[in-house]
């Protein structure tokens, strides 16, 4: 908890590569929930906040295998809700988890299709529909 502006704390978190999830003003303090890589990273972020604001009270920690969405990013998830079929979401998540979108790619489309037990052409069509939906969200519907 810190007694300074939300924007300042948000800047400190992002500058130190912590992922902010929630910032709530409460009793002239801010309660901040953020994800860090490990204990050393937590110490670095805490030191940065204490240096800037003079104090920090760590209320708790939770170790987890996966993190939630960064502050504000759930808007994208909410916007896409209902626009992707269960199958499209499965293809997208599997492709992402297997490293298909990394540069260089860590997996081929054939390997993803095999993992999902679908044809390469079905995989390709589902991924194109996902891409189309994301583009429509960003740029508006095609005329």
Beta strands, then each sheet from edge to edge (+ up, - down):
strand 1: 19-26
strand 2: 29-35
sheet 1: 1+ 2-
end
